[in-house]
Amino acid sequence: MDNFAFIIHPIEPQKDVARKYPLLGKLPPAIIDFGSRFFPPVYLSHVVGVRSEATGEEIVGWLLACPLTPRRMLQVRTATAYRKIVQTGRLAEKLGAKILGLGAFTSVVGDAGITISRRLSIPVTTGNSYTVAIAVEAALEGARRLDRDPAQCTVAVVGAYGSVGQACARLIARSVPHVILIGRDPRRLEEIKPLVEAEGATATTQTELDAVRQADIVLTVTSAVTPFLEPEHLKSGAVVCDVARPRNVSRRVVERRNDVLVIEGGMVSVPGDVDFGFDFGFPPGKAYACMSETMVLALEGRYESYTIGKEVSLERVDEIARLAAKHGFRLAGFRSFERAVTDEEIERIRRNARLGGSGG
């Protein structure tokens, strides 16, 4: 039977550890960070009920946890992080998985999956191709829901020269007139500027975060371990799509800005009567885009290392979006800080933006 495995890891140490180990989740975050290096890989659940709308085929899978927290993953040597992720991958192999998806920071450590794939006998994907497709779709749909025509919107991409950031900038350039590329290294920003303009939009580069305030749509895709995008950085009526895990957007934005829509990269509806067997923070039947890419590849029988390395190909982004639609995976609304965004909330944000909102 076609199948997959997917690795997650604790992003918010106490909350996420408590999902599996309630008592351990009560420990201080610093203790969880320290101990995560010594904890073994964890079997979380058996996934059933994923069924293709196109073929009727059903697949199964497994959710596994690499115990390292994001902070710990960045503190230890890359070789140590590789070793822990590979140990988790070998658990997938023992279970009989035919493809392994890397979630959150496990997908960006070191060379973004290349070394992990070489050390395992099964193919690996970061899921970043479908992450890009869904993030851009969600950002554009969010703008439309706030009565913003994407064809008249300025977009800011924060972390624009990272693999996901660059692909997001290039993809969204097909739908908007202007993209602001934001990052710390001006040389690297200038290198990707012509790639973005080749997709149809004009582009400018900025090294200061204040440039975000010019944007109607913001995509933020950095590997920072703490939030940095604050209420004062955003214009009224902006849509902010936070693709990063851990989050780049401060919770203060949703607490203080009643005229800004913050979403988390897009939530995907998984076809079939799916049971993930574990609460990873999403509503029933919904999943991360990166996890969905792994499932789509299993349904297609495409057991290959589909998205690995520091470059995300737009050809692969387009292909996985097409394959996902074929099997019945779809954007399923918006989440913000682990809760669904209701139509009433969107209407309230739209109304507040028209009135000038609460300001920054």
C-alpha positions in Angstrom: 0.0 0.0 0.0 1.3 3.5 -0.8 2.3 5.3 2.3 4.4 8.2 3.8 6.0 9.4 7.0 6.3 13.0 8.2 8.5 14.5 10.8 7.4 17.3 13.1 9.1 18.8 16.1 8.2 21.0 19.1 8.0 24.6 17.9 6.5 26.1 21.1 8.2 23.8 23.6 5.7 23.6 26.4 2.6 23.6 24.4 3.8 21.1 21.7 5.6 18.7 24.2 2.4 18.7 26.3 0.4 17.3 23.3 2.3 14.0 23.7 3.7 14.2 27.3 1.5 16.5 29.5 3.8 16.3 32.5 7.0 17.1 30.5 5.1 20.0 29.0 5.0 21.7 32.4 8.8 22.0 32.5 10.3 25.4 31.9 11.1 26.0 28.2 14.8 26.3 28.9 14.8 22.8 30.4 12.9 21.4 27.4 15.4 23.1 25.0 18.3 21.5 26.9 16.8 18.1 27.2 15.6 17.9 23.6 19.1 17.0 22.5 19.0 13.8 24.6 15.5 12.6 23.9 15.0 9.9 21.3 12.8 10.1 18.2 9.1 9.7 19.1 6.4 7.7 17.3 3.3 9.9 17.4 0.5 8.2 15.4 -0.7 6.2 12.4 -2.5 8.2 9.8 -5.4 6.7 7.9 -8.1 7.7 5.5 -6.3 9.9 3.0 -8.1 9.2 -0.2 -7.6 10.6 -3.7 -10.6 12.3 -5.4 -9.1 11.4 -8.8 -8.2 7.7 -8.3 -10.0 6.6 -5.1 -6.7 5.3 -3.9 -6.2 5.4 -0.1 -2.8 5.8 1.6 -1.6 5.5 5.2 1.2 7.2 7.0 3.0 7.9 10.2 3.6 11.1 12.2 7.0 11.1 14.0 8.7 13.7 16.2 12.2 14.8 16.1 12.7 16.0 19.7 14.9 19.0 19.0 13.3 22.5 19.5 14.2 25.2 17.0 16.5 27.0 19.4 18.3 23.8 20.2 18.5 22.9 16.5 20.4 26.2 15.9 22.6 25.8 19.0 24.0 22.4 18.3 26.4 21.6 15.6 24.8 20.9 12.2 26.2 17.3 12.4 24.3 16.8 15.7 21.0 18.1 14.2 21.5 15.8 11.2 22.1 12.8 13.4 18.9 13.4 15.3 16.8 13.9 12.2 18.4 10.8 10.5 17.5 8.8 13.7 13.9 9.9 13.2 14.1 9.0 9.5 15.4 5.5 10.4 12.3 5.0 12.6 10.3 5.8 9.4 12.2 3.2 7.5 11.5 0.6 10.2 7.8 1.3 9.9 8.0 0.7 6.2 7.5 4.3 5.0 8.3 4.8 1.3 8.8 8.6 1.5 9.7 11.0 4.3 8.5 14.6 4.7 10.6 17.0 6.8 8.5 19.6 8.7 9.4 23.0 10.1 13.1 23.4 11.0 14.0 19.9 10.1 13.6 21.0 6.5 16.0 24.0 6.7 18.9 22.7 8.8 22.2 22.6 6.9 21.7 21.9 3.2 17.8 21.6 3.5 17.4 17.9 3.2 20.3 16.8 0.9 22.4 15.2 3.6 19.4 13.7 5.3 18.3 12.0 2.0 21.8 10.6 1.4 21.9 9.0 4.8 18.5 7.3 4.4 17.3 4.6 2.1 14.0 6.3 1.4 13.4 9.6 -0.5 13.0 12.8 1.4 11.1 16.0 0.6 10.9 19.3 2.5 7.4 20.0 1.2 8.6 23.5 0.3 7.2 23.4 -3.2 3.6 23.1 -2.1 4.3 25.4 0.8 5.2 28.2 -1.7 2.1 27.4 -3.8 -0.3 27.5 -0.9 1.3 30.5 0.8 1.0 32.6 -2.3 -2.6 31.4 -3.0 -3.6 32.2 0.6 -1.9 35.7 0.5 -3.7 36.6 -2.7 -7.0 35.3 -1.5 -6.6 37.2 1.8 -6.2 40.4 -0.2 -9.3 39.7 -2.2 -11.2 39.1 1.0 -10.2 42.6 2.2 -11.4 44.0 -1.1 -7.8 44.5 -2.4 -7.3 43.7 -6.0 -3.9 41.9 -6.3 -3.3 43.6 -9.7 -3.0 46.8 -7.8 -1.1 45.6 -4.7 2.5 46.1 -3.6 4.0 43.0 -2.0 6.9 42.8 0.5 8.8 39.5 0.9 10.8 39.4 4.1 13.6 36.9 3.8 13.5 37.2 0.0 16.8 35.4 -0.8 16.0 32.2 1.1 14.9 29.3 -0.9 11.2 29.6 0.0 11.3 33.4 0.1 12.8 33.6 -3.4 10.2 31.2 -4.8 7.4 33.1 -3.1 8.6 36.3 -4.6 8.9 34.9 -8.1 5.5 33.2 -7.9 3.5 36.1 -6.6 5.2 38.4 -9.1 2.9 36.8 -11.7 -0.1 38.4 -10.0 1.0 41.8 -8.7 2.7 44.9 -10.2 5.5 45.4 -7.6 7.5 43.4 -5.2 9.8 44.7 -2.4 12.5 42.3 -1.6 13.7 42.6 2.0 16.7 41.0 3.6 20.0 41.8 5.3 22.4 41.2 2.4 21.9 43.8 -0.4 24.1 41.8 -2.8 22.0 38.7 -2.5 18.8 40.8 -3.0 20.2 42.3 -6.2 20.9 38.8 -7.5 17.3 37.7 -7.2 15.8 40.9 -8.4 16.0 40.1 -12.1 14.5 36.6 -11.4 11.5 38.3 -9.8 11.1 40.8 -12.6 11.3 38.0 -15.2 7.9 36.8 -13.8 6.2 40.1 -14.6 6.5 42.5 -11.7 8.9 45.3 -11.0 11.1 44.8 -8.0 13.0 46.9 -5.5 15.4 45.8 -2.7 15.5 47.0 0.9 17.6 46.1 3.9 15.4 47.9 6.5 12.3 46.3 7.9 10.4 49.7 7.8 9.9 49.1 4.1 7.2 46.6 5.0 4.9 49.5 5.7 4.7 50.2 2.0 3.1 46.8 1.3 -0.5 45.7 0.9 0.6 42.0 1.1 3.5 40.8 3.2 5.0 37.3 3.0 7.6 36.7 5.7 9.8 33.6 5.3 12.9 33.9 7.5 14.5 31.3 9.8 14.5 33.7 12.9 13.7 31.9 16.1 11.8 34.8 17.7 9.1 37.1 16.2 10.3 40.5 14.8 7.4 41.9 12.8 5.5 44.3 15.0 2.3 46.4 14.8 4.2 49.6 13.7 5.6 47.8 10.7 2.3 47.4 8.9 -0.1 49.6 6.9 -3.8 49.6 7.5 -5.5 46.9 5.5 -2.4 44.8 5.0 -2.5 41.0 4.7 0.4 39.3 6.4 1.2 35.7 5.4 3.6 34.2 8.0 5.2 31.2 6.2 7.9 30.8 8.8 8.0 28.3 11.8 8.7 29.5 14.4 6.6 32.6 13.6 8.1 35.8 12.3 5.0 37.8 13.3 4.6 39.0 16.9 1.3 38.2 18.6 1.1 41.9 19.4 0.1 42.5 15.8 -3.2 40.7 16.2 -3.7 42.1 19.7 -3.2 45.8 18.6 -4.0 46.0 15.0 -7.7 45.4 14.3 -7.2 46.5 10.7 -4.6 43.9 9.6 -5.2 40.2 8.6 -2.5 37.8 9.8 -2.5 34.3 8.4 -0.2 31.4 8.8 0.8 30.3 5.3 -2.5 28.6 4.4 -4.3 25.6 5.7 -4.8 22.6 3.4 -7.9 20.4 3.3 -6.9 16.8 2.9 -9.2 14.6 0.8 -10.9 11.6 2.3 -12.0 10.8 5.9 -8.5 11.4 7.3 -7.6 10.6 10.9 -4.1 11.9 11.8 -4.3 10.2 15.2 -2.6 13.1 16.9 -3.5 16.7 17.6 -0.7 18.8 16.0 -2.8 22.0 16.3 -4.9 21.9 13.2 -8.7 21.2 12.8 -9.7 17.7 11.8 -8.9 16.9 8.2 -6.6 19.9 7.8 -2.8 19.9 7.4 0.3 21.9 6.7 1.2 22.4 3.0 4.6 20.7 3.5 2.9 17.6 5.0 0.4 17.7 2.1 3.2 17.6 -0.4 4.4 14.3 1.1 0.9 12.8 0.9 0.4 14.0 -2.7 3.7 12.4 -3.8 2.6 9.1 -2.1 -0.7 9.2 -3.9 1.1 9.7 -7.2 3.6 6.9 -6.4 6.4 9.6 -6.9 8.9 8.1 -4.5 11.6 10.6 -5.1 13.4 13.4 -3.2 11.1 16.0 -4.7 12.0 19.2 -3.0 15.4 19.3 -1.3 18.3 21.8 -1.2 18.4 25.5 -1.1 16.6 26.2 -4.3 12.9 25.7 -4.9 12.1 25.3 -8.6 9.0 27.2 -9.9 8.4 24.3 -12.3 8.1 22.0 -9.2 5.9 24.5 -7.5 3.5 24.5 -10.5 3.6 20.8 -10.8 2.9 19.9 -7.2 0.0 22.5 -7.2 -1.5 20.8 -10.2 -1.1 17.3 -8.7 -2.5 18.4 -5.3 -5.6 19.8 -7.0 -6.0 16.6 -9.0 -6.1 14.5 -5.8 -8.4 17.0 -4.0 -6.0 19.0 -1.8 -7.3 22.6 -1.4 -6.7 25.8 0.4 -9.0 25.5 3.4 -9.3 28.9 4.8 -7.0 30.8 7.2 -5.4 30.2 10.5 -3.9 32.8 12.8 -2.0 31.8 16.0 -3.4 28.3 16.0 -7.0 29.2 15.5 -9.2 29.5 12.4 -10.0 33.0 11.2 -13.8 33.3 10.8 -15.7 35.2 8.1 -16.9 37.6 10.8 -13.3 38.5 11.8 -12.3 39.1 8.2 -15.4 41.4 7.7 -14.4 43.3 10.9 -10.8 43.7 9.7 -12.1 44.9 6.3 -14.4 47.4 7.9 -11.7 48.7 10.3 -9.2 49.1 7.4 -11.8 51.3 5.6 -12.1 53.4 8.7 -8.4 53.7 9.2 -8.1 51.0 11.9 -6.2 51.3 15.1 -2.9 52.4 13.5 0.6 51.2 14.3 
